[in-house]
Amino acid sequence: MEFKYLKQDELLELTAAATRMGLVNPMTQLTLLSSLNPQFAGSIQTLGLPPSTMLLNTLNRLNSVERLTDGSVPLEVWLKSAVAVAGPVEDAKLLARALSAISQRSSGAPPIELENVPERKERIVHQDDMVSFGFFAGAVAAGAAVALVTVPRYDGSTRRMLASGGEYIHRGTAWLLTPELAITNHHVLHARQEGEAAATRSELELQAANASLGFDFDSKAQVPVPVAVARLESCDPGLDYAILRLAQKQSRRPLSVKTGPVAAGTPVNIIQHPLGQEKKVACRNNLVTASSPLELRYFTDTQQGSSGAPVLDDTWRVVALHRSSVNVENVSFQGKSTAWVNVGVPIGRVMEHLRQNAPEALWQEIRQAQPELG
């Protein structure tokens, strides 16, 4: 069965909206194509086609490509550019919803039902954002425990290959919970699109045993320090976490967790590997918008590949495990409308689940490395 992100009626609706917004203009279409991988963009037939046919042909092609060997999802990249070009018009909401759905499906993250998020009408200039200079030293120390995680997909006992010939690789972010244990999202390890049949336990274990963490990938000029994964120790798709046993004990200091509640308005910072690229930190425009025992919601920026990243308070303790982002409407932040809210699982909920469900030896290993757990 041929792969498709959107059904044909959804694709036609998207095409009609893009046409109404003027994105059918040939020069605009070429601008949008320029945001894609150049080799891939050059393979799309555009010459000699009427503008409307050119647009539909482009979207049909993008819709049928699951991902490229660099990990990018062409339709997702195109939609991000289209939303930016379209500007704040009504039809752009349809593009934003499609982008949200495709980002969700391509990441493999389970759907999140997000009720209305309260507006924040106050502006950032009305509160004191200053932190001590040692804040940056804390960031550097915390970042040493954060790594890019790459996971090959297995179908049965066979590695999945892309239509282009490269390996199917799922990328995300992981961090040290103990010197020998790393944690990431279950959906990163799962390496499946939303709506596909779930991976079997043996497939998960194969994917874990062949996964790799890359530490110290702090700039484009640096080569990640590879650390192999030995096995999967524990996971839960509902709370979206996976605990990986590393093949080698690390001398790096694990991140510390903070299991208590986080109040709305609290700043949270995310150290991450967006798009599988070099490590970045989001620490501006980063307030929590809502908190519950099962979800922490925040405006801190992330991208695909950020899944599994630690959500940290200003003392660089982990308060949540980042899992996904969702499209929202009628939400205001710092006086401007926002289309996105990011979501993480409170780390206290993850620790409680491990305490109740993990093997006793594993829980004791985690507890001994995390002073707050007693």
C-alpha positions in Angstrom: 0.0 0.0 0.0 1.4 3.4 -1.0 2.4 5.7 1.8 0.3 8.8 2.3 0.3 11.4 5.1 -3.0 13.0 4.1 -6.1 11.5 2.5 -6.9 12.7 -1.0 -9.8 14.9 0.1 -7.6 16.4 2.8 -4.9 17.1 0.3 -7.4 18.8 -2.1 -8.6 20.9 0.7 -5.1 21.9 1.5 -4.4 22.7 -2.2 -7.6 24.9 -2.3 -6.5 26.8 0.8 -3.0 27.4 -0.6 -4.5 28.6 -3.8 -6.8 31.1 -2.0 -3.8 32.5 -0.2 -1.8 33.1 -3.4 0.7 30.3 -2.8 -0.2 29.0 -6.3 2.0 31.8 -7.8 4.9 30.0 -9.6 7.5 32.2 -8.0 6.0 31.6 -4.5 6.0 27.8 -5.3 9.7 27.9 -6.2 10.4 29.8 -3.0 8.6 27.1 -1.0 10.5 24.3 -2.8 13.8 26.0 -2.0 13.2 25.2 1.7 13.5 21.4 0.8 16.5 19.2 0.3 17.8 20.5 -3.0 18.3 17.1 -4.6 14.8 16.0 -3.6 13.2 19.3 -4.7 14.9 19.0 -8.1 13.2 15.6 -8.6 9.7 17.2 -8.5 8.2 17.9 -11.9 7.4 21.6 -12.2 8.5 22.8 -15.6 5.8 23.5 -18.2 2.9 22.9 -15.8 0.1 25.4 -15.2 0.4 26.9 -11.7 -2.5 25.0 -10.2 -1.2 21.7 -11.7 2.3 22.5 -10.4 1.0 23.0 -6.9 -1.1 19.8 -6.8 1.7 17.8 -8.4 4.1 19.1 -5.7 1.8 18.4 -2.8 1.0 14.9 -4.1 4.7 14.1 -4.3 5.4 15.5 -0.8 2.5 13.6 0.6 3.8 10.3 -0.6 7.4 10.6 0.8 7.6 9.4 4.4 11.0 11.0 5.1 14.4 11.6 3.5 17.7 10.0 4.6 18.6 13.2 6.5 15.6 12.6 8.7 13.5 15.5 7.3 9.8 15.1 6.3 9.4 17.1 3.1 5.7 17.8 3.5 6.3 19.1 7.1 9.2 21.3 5.9 7.0 22.7 3.0 4.1 23.4 5.4 6.3 25.3 7.9 7.5 27.5 5.0 3.9 27.9 3.7 2.6 29.0 7.1 5.4 31.6 7.4 4.8 32.9 3.9 1.0 33.0 4.2 1.0 35.2 7.3 -1.9 35.7 9.8 -4.8 34.9 7.5 -7.8 32.6 8.2 -6.8 29.9 5.7 -3.4 29.7 7.3 -5.0 27.9 10.2 -5.8 25.0 7.9 -2.1 24.8 7.0 -1.2 25.0 10.6 -3.5 22.1 11.6 -2.1 20.0 8.8 1.4 20.8 9.9 0.5 19.8 13.5 -1.0 16.5 12.3 1.9 15.6 10.1 4.5 16.6 12.8 2.6 14.4 15.3 2.4 11.4 12.9 5.9 11.6 11.6 7.3 11.7 15.1 5.3 8.7 16.2 4.1 10.6 19.3 0.7 9.5 20.6 -2.1 12.0 20.1 -2.7 14.5 22.9 -6.1 15.8 23.7 -5.5 19.3 24.8 -8.3 21.4 26.3 -8.3 25.1 26.0 -5.1 26.7 27.3 -5.6 29.8 29.4 -4.4 33.1 27.8 -1.4 35.0 29.1 -2.1 38.6 28.6 0.8 40.1 30.6 4.0 41.0 28.8 7.4 39.7 29.7 8.7 43.2 30.5 6.4 43.3 33.5 8.4 40.7 35.4 12.0 40.4 36.4 13.8 38.0 34.0 17.3 38.4 35.4 19.2 35.4 36.6 22.5 35.0 38.2 25.5 34.6 35.9 26.0 31.1 37.3 22.8 30.2 35.4 25.0 29.7 32.3 27.5 27.5 34.1 24.6 25.3 35.2 23.4 25.1 31.6 26.8 23.9 30.4 27.0 21.3 33.2 23.5 20.0 32.5 24.1 19.9 28.7 26.9 17.4 29.2 24.3 14.8 30.2 22.1 15.4 27.1 22.6 13.4 23.9 21.3 12.8 20.4 19.7 9.4 20.2 19.4 7.5 16.9 17.2 4.5 16.6 17.1 2.1 13.6 13.7 0.7 12.8 13.2 -3.1 12.6 10.3 -4.9 11.0 10.5 -8.3 12.5 14.3 -9.1 12.5 15.0 -6.9 9.4 16.2 -3.3 9.4 13.7 -1.0 7.6 15.1 0.8 4.6 13.8 4.0 2.9 12.6 4.0 -0.7 15.6 6.1 -1.4 17.9 3.3 -0.2 19.0 4.8 3.1 18.3 3.3 6.5 15.1 4.3 8.4 16.5 6.2 11.4 14.4 7.8 14.1 16.1 10.7 16.0 15.4 12.2 19.3 16.9 13.5 22.5 18.0 11.5 25.6 19.6 12.3 28.9 21.4 10.5 31.7 19.2 9.4 34.6 22.1 7.5 36.2 25.7 6.8 35.0 24.4 3.8 33.1 20.8 4.6 32.3 19.4 7.1 29.8 15.8 8.1 29.3 14.0 9.2 26.2 10.4 9.0 24.8 8.8 5.7 24.1 7.7 7.0 20.7 11.4 7.8 19.8 12.4 4.2 20.5 9.1 2.9 19.0 10.1 4.4 15.6 6.7 4.1 14.0 4.3 6.6 12.4 1.0 7.3 14.2 -1.6 4.9 12.9 0.8 2.1 12.1 0.7 -1.2 13.9 2.6 -1.1 17.2 6.1 -2.5 17.3 6.4 -5.9 19.0 8.4 -6.2 22.2 11.1 -8.1 20.2 11.2 -5.2 17.7 11.5 -2.7 20.5 14.4 -4.6 22.0 16.2 -4.9 18.7 15.8 -1.2 18.1 17.1 -0.4 21.6 20.0 -2.8 21.3 21.1 -1.1 18.0 20.4 2.4 19.1 23.2 4.9 19.8 23.6 8.0 21.9 25.8 10.9 20.7 27.2 13.1 23.5 29.0 16.5 23.2 27.4 17.3 19.8 27.4 21.0 20.8 28.1 22.6 17.4 28.1 21.7 13.8 31.9 21.5 13.9 31.8 18.8 16.5 31.5 15.0 16.0 29.2 13.3 18.6 30.9 11.0 21.1 29.1 7.7 20.4 27.8 5.5 23.2 26.1 2.2 22.3 22.9 1.1 24.0 23.0 -2.4 25.5 19.3 -3.0 26.0 15.9 -1.7 26.9 15.2 -1.8 30.6 11.7 -0.4 31.0 9.2 1.6 29.1 5.6 2.8 29.1 3.7 4.1 26.0 1.1 5.9 28.1 3.6 8.1 29.9 5.8 8.0 26.8 9.1 7.1 28.4 11.8 4.5 27.8 14.8 3.6 30.0 17.9 2.5 28.1 20.9 0.6 29.6 24.1 1.9 28.1 26.9 -0.4 27.1 29.4 1.7 29.1 29.1 3.4 32.4 29.5 7.2 32.0 31.7 9.5 34.0 29.3 12.4 33.2 27.1 13.6 36.0 23.4 12.6 35.5 20.7 15.2 35.5 18.9 15.6 38.8 15.1 15.3 38.9 12.6 17.5 40.7 9.4 15.6 41.3 7.1 18.3 42.8 4.5 20.4 41.0 5.4 23.3 38.7 3.3 26.4 38.9 2.0 28.2 35.9 4.3 31.2 35.0 7.5 29.3 36.0 10.3 29.5 33.4 11.4 26.1 32.0 14.4 25.5 29.8 14.9 22.7 27.3 18.2 21.3 26.2 17.6 19.4 23.0 18.7 18.1 19.6 16.1 19.6 17.2 15.9 18.0 13.8 18.7 15.7 14.9 21.1 18.6 14.7 23.6 20.0 17.1 22.6 20.6 20.7 20.5 23.7 21.4 18.9 25.3 24.5 15.6 27.1 24.5 15.6 29.5 27.5 13.7 32.6 26.3 10.0 33.1 26.0 9.7 29.9 28.0 6.9 30.1 30.6 4.7 27.3 31.8 1.1 27.9 30.8 -0.6 25.1 32.7 0.3 22.2 35.0 -1.4 19.0 36.1 -0.3 15.7 37.5 -0.2 14.2 34.0 0.9 17.1 31.8 3.1 20.2 31.9 2.4 22.7 29.1 4.8 25.4 28.1 5.7 27.9 25.4 9.4 26.9 25.3 10.4 26.2 21.7 11.1 22.7 20.3 11.2 21.0 17.0 11.0 17.4 15.7 14.0 15.6 17.3 13.4 17.4 20.6 11.3 14.5 21.8 12.7 13.0 25.0 14.5 16.2 26.0 14.7 17.3 29.6 12.5 20.2 30.6 14.5 22.0 33.3 13.8 24.7 35.9 16.2 27.6 36.4 18.3 25.4 38.8 18.7 22.9 35.9 16.7 20.1 37.6 14.4 18.1 35.3 10.7 18.8 35.9 9.3 17.0 32.9 10.1 14.8 29.9 9.3 16.7 26.7 7.1 14.6 24.4 5.2 16.6 21.8 3.7 19.8 20.5 0.1 20.5 19.5 -1.7 23.1 17.4 -4.0 25.5 19.3 -6.2 28.4 18.5 -7.2 31.5 20.4 -4.2 31.4 22.7 -2.2 34.6 23.4 1.3 34.8 24.7 3.1 38.1 25.4 0.3 39.9 23.5 0.6 37.8 20.3 -1.4 34.9 19.0 0.4 31.6 19.2 -0.4 28.4 17.2 1.6 26.0 19.3 1.8 24.7 22.8 4.5 22.2 23.9 3.7 19.3 26.2 5.8 17.2 28.6 5.1 14.5 31.1 5.9 15.6 34.7 9.0 13.7 35.8 7.5 13.0 39.2 4.8 11.0 37.4 7.4 9.0 35.5 9.4 8.3 38.7 6.2 7.1 40.5 5.4 4.8 37.7 8.9 3.3 37.8 8.7 2.9 41.5 5.5 0.9 41.2 6.2 -1.1 38.1 9.9 -1.4 37.4 12.0 -4.3 38.8 13.1 -3.5 42.3 16.8 -3.6 41.3 16.3 -1.0 38.6 14.3 1.3 40.8 17.0 1.1 43.5 19.6 2.0 40.9 17.7 5.1 39.9 16.8 6.0 43.5 20.5 5.9 44.5 21.5 8.2 41.7 18.7 10.7 42.4 18.9 12.3 45.9 15.4 13.7 45.8 13.9 10.2 45.5 15.3 9.3 48.9 
